[in-house]
Amino acid sequence: MADSTRYTSKLASSRVLIIGGTSGIGFAVASACLESGALVTISSSNASRVASAVQKLQTTYPSKTANIHGLTVDLSQAATLEHELKTLLDGTVSQIGGAGKKLDHVVFTAGDALAMIPLADMTMQTLLQAGQIRFFAPLMLAKYLPAYLEPSYKSSYTITTGAVSEKPIPNWSVIGSYAGGHHSMVRNLALDLKPLRVSRLALFLRPWVC
């Protein structure tokens, strides 16, 4: 008698984009999705990291080498953010969509170096830069998701945040504010993106792991 696949079958043949999927929680999510039979695209700003992560996943799951793809995306500049997001989504659909299929799940785990900024050193430039990838990028991404995700309650958008959103850390007021903002962002996006499901993944092992 065959084993039950009650849970792993939920992702079988689904199409998943993981932004920030070359390391940490993003890489773990990619691994789990592949084990469950999903088609996965991982992205990062560094082409060599993307290639290395794809190769590692293909080596770990040799029977699923055709299920994993990689793309580069640069979310660090406000002027090009929307273009980069749309190019990433178009590329992902081209890689793992096929036959007019849209995506089923998008996971945002991307991040840059954490900006521990003392209050006395804050400027508008440092404030905006600190939130570029970790806050503005996932919010702007939501603008495009209705056109790229299957319009179903089974489809989802997941945004990661971290412990600092619940537990203050000295000199982390800037990052803590953005991390806490994810809670409200997800609740409101759940209304604006329905029937898509929107969820928040809080990571408490280290502050805002990406």
Residue frames as qw, qx, qy, qz and C-alpha x, y, z in Angstrom:
[[0.000, 0.889, 0.458, 0.000, 0.00, 0.00, 0.00],
 [0.417, 0.509, -0.015, 0.753, 1.38, 3.44, -0.98],
 [0.276, -0.308, -0.440, 0.797, 2.12, 6.15, 1.58],
 [0.098, 0.866, 0.477, -0.113, -0.38, 8.97, 1.97],
 [0.401, 0.152, 0.139, 0.893, 0.48, 12.23, 0.18],
 [0.098, -0.814, -0.569, 0.061, -2.26, 14.27, 1.83],
 [0.216, -0.876, -0.025, 0.432, 0.01, 17.25, 2.49],
 [0.370, -0.381, 0.518, 0.670, 2.85, 17.00, -0.03],
 [0.353, 0.429, 0.727, 0.403, 0.37, 16.60, -2.89],
 [0.059, 0.882, 0.352, -0.307, -0.92, 20.12, -2.27],
 [0.050, -0.794, 0.318, 0.515, 2.14, 21.56, -4.04],
 [0.603, 0.044, 0.708, 0.366, 2.50, 18.91, -6.74],
 [0.408, 0.472, 0.543, 0.562, 2.84, 20.58, -10.16],
 [0.071, -0.945, -0.263, 0.178, 2.27, 24.02, -8.65],
 [0.553, 0.549, 0.007, 0.627, 4.32, 26.95, -9.96],
 [0.529, -0.780, -0.194, 0.272, 6.29, 28.83, -7.29],
 [0.410, 0.693, -0.165, 0.569, 8.45, 31.97, -7.40],
 [0.666, -0.629, -0.215, 0.338, 10.77, 32.54, -4.43],
 [0.280, 0.849, -0.117, 0.432, 12.37, 35.99, -4.37],
 [0.233, -0.710, 0.569, -0.345, 15.52, 35.71, -2.28],
 [0.966, -0.097, 0.057, -0.232, 15.61, 31.96, -2.71],
 [0.659, 0.528, -0.498, 0.197, 19.36, 31.37, -2.98],
 [0.329, 0.204, -0.729, 0.564, 20.02, 31.04, 0.77],
 [0.206, -0.072, 0.551, -0.805, 18.43, 30.88, 4.21],
 [0.498, 0.294, 0.651, -0.491, 14.70, 30.41, 4.54],
 [0.580, 0.567, -0.174, -0.558, 14.16, 31.04, 0.82],
 [0.317, 0.412, -0.837, -0.172, 16.45, 28.17, -0.12],
 [0.205, 0.016, 0.915, -0.346, 14.73, 25.92, 2.42],
 [0.582, 0.438, 0.332, -0.599, 11.34, 26.81, 0.94],
 [0.518, 0.545, -0.500, -0.431, 12.66, 26.01, -2.54],
 [0.095, 0.258, -0.960, 0.048, 13.89, 22.63, -1.33],
 [0.369, 0.203, 0.770, -0.479, 10.56, 21.79, 0.29],
 [0.596, 0.525, 0.033, -0.607, 8.64, 22.83, -2.81],
 [0.413, 0.469, -0.721, -0.297, 10.82, 20.63, -5.04],
 [0.077, -0.091, 0.967, -0.224, 10.36, 17.66, -2.72],
 [0.450, 0.388, 0.605, -0.530, 6.62, 18.19, -3.06],
 [0.504, 0.356, 0.703, 0.354, 6.79, 18.15, -6.85],
 [0.178, 0.898, 0.209, -0.344, 6.47, 21.88, -7.55],
 [0.614, 0.514, 0.144, 0.581, 8.03, 23.84, -10.41],
 [0.437, -0.791, -0.149, 0.402, 10.26, 26.49, -8.82],
 [0.474, 0.661, -0.042, 0.580, 12.03, 29.67, -9.87],
 [0.555, -0.647, -0.203, 0.482, 14.44, 31.25, -7.38],
 [0.368, 0.807, 0.059, 0.459, 15.80, 34.77, -7.75],
 [0.578, -0.611, -0.077, 0.536, 18.55, 36.94, -6.30],
 [0.191, 0.954, -0.107, -0.205, 20.49, 40.05, -7.27],
 [0.214, -0.649, 0.693, 0.231, 23.68, 38.02, -7.68],
 [0.781, 0.374, -0.344, -0.363, 23.88, 35.87, -10.83],
 [0.375, 0.374, -0.832, 0.166, 26.61, 33.59, -9.45],
 [0.310, -0.091, 0.746, -0.583, 24.59, 32.89, -6.29],
 [0.764, 0.254, 0.086, -0.586, 21.58, 32.04, -8.42],
 [0.688, 0.417, -0.572, -0.162, 23.58, 29.64, -10.57],
 [0.137, 0.318, -0.861, 0.372, 25.19, 28.04, -7.50],
 [0.496, 0.006, 0.581, -0.645, 21.85, 27.57, -5.72],
 [0.803, 0.320, -0.134, -0.484, 20.21, 26.09, -8.81],
 [0.549, 0.410, -0.728, 0.021, 23.10, 23.66, -9.24],
 [0.096, -0.225, 0.823, -0.513, 22.95, 22.65, -5.58],
 [0.665, 0.134, 0.378, -0.630, 19.21, 21.98, -5.79],
 [0.778, 0.400, -0.351, -0.335, 19.61, 20.01, -9.01],
 [0.344, 0.380, -0.833, 0.207, 22.33, 17.91, -7.37],
 [0.293, -0.097, 0.736, -0.603, 20.18, 17.30, -4.29],
 [0.661, 0.357, 0.504, -0.427, 17.11, 16.44, -6.36],
 [0.149, -0.297, 0.725, 0.603, 18.49, 14.84, -9.55],
 [0.214, 0.410, 0.867, 0.188, 15.08, 13.55, -10.64],
 [0.085, 0.872, 0.453, -0.168, 13.72, 17.10, -10.57],
 [0.435, -0.246, 0.217, 0.839, 16.45, 19.03, -12.41],
 [0.094, 0.402, 0.545, 0.730, 13.90, 20.31, -14.92],
 [0.299, -0.767, -0.565, -0.052, 11.75, 21.69, -12.10],
 [0.425, -0.735, -0.120, 0.514, 14.19, 24.33, -10.83],
 [0.479, 0.645, 0.182, 0.566, 15.14, 27.57, -12.57],
 [0.432, -0.557, -0.211, 0.677, 16.86, 30.81, -11.58],
 [0.287, 0.793, 0.255, 0.472, 16.65, 34.47, -12.50],
 [0.407, -0.137, -0.272, 0.861, 18.46, 37.60, -11.37],
 [0.080, -0.843, -0.418, -0.329, 16.63, 40.70, -10.20],
 [0.355, 0.075, -0.304, 0.881, 17.87, 44.02, -8.78],
 [0.265, -0.772, -0.561, -0.139, 15.37, 45.51, -6.34],
 [0.524, -0.396, -0.262, 0.707, 17.76, 48.07, -4.86],
 [0.127, -0.041, 0.173, 0.976, 16.86, 51.09, -7.01],
 [0.315, 0.517, 0.535, -0.589, 13.56, 52.94, -6.70],
 [0.330, 0.549, -0.278, -0.716, 13.72, 54.21, -10.29],
 [0.415, 0.275, -0.775, -0.388, 13.89, 50.70, -11.79],
 [0.341, -0.081, 0.834, -0.426, 11.98, 48.70, -9.18],
 [0.714, 0.352, 0.321, -0.513, 8.74, 48.26, -11.13],
 [0.612, 0.575, -0.466, -0.280, 10.57, 47.34, -14.32],
 [0.099, 0.395, -0.900, 0.154, 12.66, 44.75, -12.46],
 [0.489, 0.052, 0.725, -0.482, 9.61, 43.21, -10.78],
 [0.746, 0.468, 0.091, -0.465, 7.66, 42.94, -14.01],
 [0.474, 0.577, -0.648, -0.148, 10.65, 41.50, -15.86],
 [0.137, -0.264, 0.911, -0.284, 11.08, 38.90, -13.10],
 [0.623, 0.225, 0.561, -0.496, 7.41, 37.91, -13.23],
 [0.697, 0.569, -0.203, -0.386, 7.42, 37.69, -17.02],
 [0.300, 0.528, -0.795, -0.006, 10.57, 35.57, -16.94],
 [0.328, -0.135, 0.854, -0.380, 9.17, 33.26, -14.27],
 [0.732, 0.363, 0.326, -0.476, 5.94, 32.65, -16.16],
 [0.598, 0.614, -0.448, -0.257, 8.00, 31.93, -19.27],
 [0.107, 0.445, -0.877, 0.146, 10.14, 29.41, -17.36],
 [0.059, 0.049, 0.954, -0.291, 7.57, 27.48, -15.33],
 [0.534, 0.293, 0.250, -0.753, 4.18, 28.65, -16.60],
 [0.058, -0.076, 0.904, 0.417, 3.67, 27.11, -20.01],
 [0.084, -0.427, -0.841, -0.320, 0.44, 26.65, -21.93],
 [0.220, -0.621, -0.227, -0.717, -0.91, 29.97, -20.65],
 [0.663, -0.515, -0.510, 0.188, -0.54, 28.91, -17.01],
 [0.096, -0.846, 0.201, -0.485, -0.01, 31.54, -14.33],
 [0.248, 0.312, -0.767, 0.504, 1.85, 31.17, -11.03],
 [0.618, -0.506, -0.586, -0.138, 0.33, 29.58, -7.93],
 [0.616, -0.721, -0.182, 0.262, 2.55, 30.93, -5.16],
 [0.394, 0.695, -0.222, 0.559, 5.00, 33.80, -4.64],
 [0.708, -0.597, -0.225, 0.303, 7.27, 33.99, -1.58],
 [0.251, 0.848, -0.173, 0.434, 9.23, 37.17, -0.79],
 [0.796, -0.527, -0.091, 0.284, 12.29, 36.60, 1.41],
 [0.597, 0.507, -0.051, 0.619, 14.74, 39.03, -0.21],
 [0.408, -0.895, -0.088, 0.160, 16.82, 41.42, 1.86],
 [0.501, 0.670, -0.296, 0.461, 20.01, 43.44, 1.98],
 [0.450, 0.069, -0.586, 0.671, 22.44, 44.28, 4.78],
 [0.349, -0.750, -0.555, 0.082, 20.49, 45.22, 7.89],
 [0.203, 0.611, -0.057, 0.763, 20.63, 48.96, 8.52],
 [0.537, -0.584, -0.484, 0.369, 21.24, 49.43, 12.24],
 [0.221, 0.567, 0.071, 0.790, 20.87, 53.21, 12.35],
 [0.259, -0.377, -0.546, 0.702, 21.07, 55.17, 15.64],
 [0.117, 0.852, 0.502, -0.094, 18.38, 57.84, 15.87],
 [0.180, -0.810, 0.120, 0.544, 20.98, 60.61, 15.77],
 [0.258, -0.307, 0.671, 0.623, 22.27, 59.33, 12.43],
 [0.446, 0.526, 0.723, 0.023, 18.92, 59.04, 10.65],
 [0.105, 0.357, -0.266, -0.889, 18.41, 60.96, 7.41],
 [0.734, 0.394, 0.153, -0.531, 15.64, 60.71, 4.85],
 [0.535, 0.535, -0.612, -0.230, 18.08, 59.02, 2.49],
 [0.056, 0.259, -0.939, 0.218, 19.05, 56.31, 4.99],
 [0.536, 0.156, 0.588, -0.586, 15.41, 55.78, 5.97],
 [0.732, 0.475, -0.090, -0.480, 14.29, 55.27, 2.38],
 [0.432, 0.497, -0.747, -0.091, 17.25, 53.07, 1.50],
 [0.212, -0.200, 0.880, -0.376, 16.67, 50.85, 4.53],
 [0.608, 0.279, 0.567, -0.482, 13.14, 50.09, 3.34],
 [0.394, 0.490, -0.482, -0.610, 13.83, 49.79, -0.39],
 [0.404, 0.158, -0.876, -0.210, 14.17, 46.01, -0.61],
 [0.109, -0.113, -0.912, 0.378, 12.59, 44.92, 2.65],
 [0.222, 0.488, 0.581, -0.613, 9.41, 47.02, 2.55],
 [0.385, 0.567, -0.112, -0.720, 8.79, 48.93, -0.67],
 [0.213, 0.285, -0.832, -0.425, 9.70, 46.03, -2.98],
 [0.030, 0.228, 0.970, -0.074, 7.23, 43.49, -1.50],
 [0.270, 0.585, 0.453, -0.617, 4.51, 46.14, -1.41],
 [0.325, 0.554, -0.354, -0.680, 5.09, 47.19, -5.02],
 [0.026, 0.115, -0.960, -0.255, 5.18, 43.54, -6.08],
 [0.279, 0.396, 0.791, -0.373, 1.58, 43.19, -4.91],
 [0.358, 0.567, -0.054, -0.740, 0.55, 45.65, -7.64],
 [0.390, 0.416, -0.665, -0.482, 1.41, 43.09, -10.33],
 [0.216, -0.112, 0.957, -0.155, 0.42, 39.81, -8.70],
 [0.632, 0.375, 0.463, -0.497, -3.25, 39.75, -9.84],
 [0.617, 0.633, -0.283, -0.373, -2.01, 39.56, -13.44],
 [0.356, 0.512, -0.782, 0.003, 0.48, 36.75, -12.73],
 [0.196, -0.105, 0.901, -0.373, -1.15, 34.54, -10.07],
 [0.241, -0.332, -0.846, -0.339, -4.02, 32.14, -10.69],
 [0.338, -0.351, 0.107, -0.867, -7.14, 33.92, -9.34],
 [0.747, -0.276, -0.585, -0.157, -7.97, 31.38, -6.66],
 [0.584, -0.732, 0.204, -0.286, -8.07, 31.02, -2.89],
 [0.961, -0.119, 0.075, 0.239, -5.49, 28.28, -3.42],
 [0.571, 0.553, -0.097, 0.598, -2.96, 30.84, -4.71],
 [0.559, -0.762, -0.201, 0.259, -0.83, 32.74, -2.23],
 [0.352, 0.726, -0.242, 0.539, 1.62, 35.56, -1.58],
 [0.759, -0.551, -0.240, 0.251, 3.87, 35.18, 1.47],
 [0.199, 0.821, -0.256, 0.470, 6.04, 37.95, 2.95],
 [0.749, -0.222, -0.467, 0.414, 8.70, 37.27, 5.58],
 [0.149, -0.857, 0.176, -0.461, 9.48, 39.46, 8.57],
 [0.594, 0.186, -0.658, 0.424, 11.43, 38.91, 11.78],
 [0.515, -0.465, -0.614, 0.376, 11.65, 38.99, 15.56],
 [0.213, -0.085, -0.159, 0.960, 12.38, 42.72, 15.71],
 [0.296, -0.392, -0.430, -0.758, 8.77, 43.35, 14.68],
 [0.680, -0.569, -0.416, -0.201, 7.75, 42.01, 18.11],
 [0.738, -0.538, -0.129, 0.387, 10.86, 42.40, 20.27],
 [0.170, 0.975, -0.122, 0.068, 12.68, 45.78, 20.18],
 [0.838, -0.063, -0.006, 0.542, 16.46, 45.84, 19.73],
 [0.237, -0.787, 0.029, 0.568, 18.67, 48.90, 20.45],
 [0.036, -0.525, 0.457, 0.717, 19.40, 50.99, 17.33],
 [0.160, 0.169, 0.893, 0.384, 16.90, 49.01, 15.29],
 [0.297, 0.528, 0.427, -0.671, 14.06, 51.55, 15.26],
 [0.361, 0.465, -0.413, -0.695, 14.30, 51.95, 11.48],
 [0.284, 0.107, -0.918, -0.254, 14.30, 48.24, 10.66],
 [0.069, 0.265, 0.862, -0.426, 11.79, 47.53, 13.44],
 [0.378, 0.455, 0.180, -0.786, 9.37, 50.05, 11.96],
 [0.474, 0.339, -0.584, -0.565, 9.50, 48.43, 8.54],
 [0.196, 0.022, -0.979, 0.045, 9.29, 44.92, 10.02],
 [0.197, 0.345, 0.696, -0.598, 6.25, 45.88, 12.08],
 [0.414, 0.420, -0.128, -0.797, 4.72, 47.45, 9.01],
 [0.241, 0.119, -0.895, -0.357, 4.63, 44.04, 7.37],
 [0.106, 0.298, 0.878, -0.360, 1.87, 43.01, 9.78],
 [0.349, 0.600, 0.282, -0.662, -0.44, 45.77, 8.55],
 [0.249, 0.446, -0.592, -0.624, 0.72, 45.33, 4.96],
 [0.074, -0.014, -0.985, -0.156, -0.30, 41.68, 4.91],
 [0.198, 0.463, 0.741, -0.444, -3.69, 42.31, 6.53],
 [0.345, 0.640, 0.046, -0.685, -4.58, 45.00, 4.00],
 [0.214, 0.378, -0.738, -0.516, -3.23, 43.12, 1.01],
 [0.156, 0.163, 0.971, -0.084, -5.40, 40.17, 2.00],
 [0.355, 0.647, 0.477, -0.478, -8.37, 42.42, 1.25],
 [0.282, 0.725, -0.247, -0.578, -7.00, 44.11, -1.85],
 [0.159, 0.404, -0.828, -0.354, -5.74, 40.89, -3.47],
 [0.571, 0.113, 0.748, -0.318, -8.66, 38.58, -2.72],
 [0.926, -0.303, -0.051, -0.218, -9.32, 35.80, -3.63],
 [0.627, 0.410, -0.545, 0.376, -5.53, 35.35, -3.35],
 [0.735, -0.625, -0.219, 0.146, -4.30, 34.40, 0.11],
 [0.284, 0.734, -0.344, 0.511, -1.72, 36.72, 1.68],
 [0.822, -0.524, -0.203, 0.096, 0.30, 35.61, 4.69],
 [0.004, 0.859, -0.437, 0.266, 3.21, 36.67, 6.86],
 [0.907, -0.061, -0.344, 0.236, 6.03, 34.36, 7.88],
 [0.277, -0.893, 0.279, -0.219, 7.71, 35.58, 11.05],
 [0.809, 0.238, -0.436, 0.313, 11.26, 34.34, 11.58],
 [0.508, -0.828, 0.101, -0.215, 12.40, 34.28, 15.20],
 [0.912, -0.117, -0.046, 0.391, 15.70, 32.42, 15.02],
 [0.441, -0.158, 0.058, 0.881, 17.55, 35.55, 13.92],
 [0.198, 0.674, 0.249, -0.667, 16.22, 39.06, 13.30],
 [0.554, 0.716, -0.025, -0.423, 14.80, 39.22, 9.78],
 [0.537, -0.226, 0.726, 0.366, 16.60, 36.32, 8.16],
 [0.593, 0.660, -0.046, -0.459, 16.64, 36.61, 4.35]]
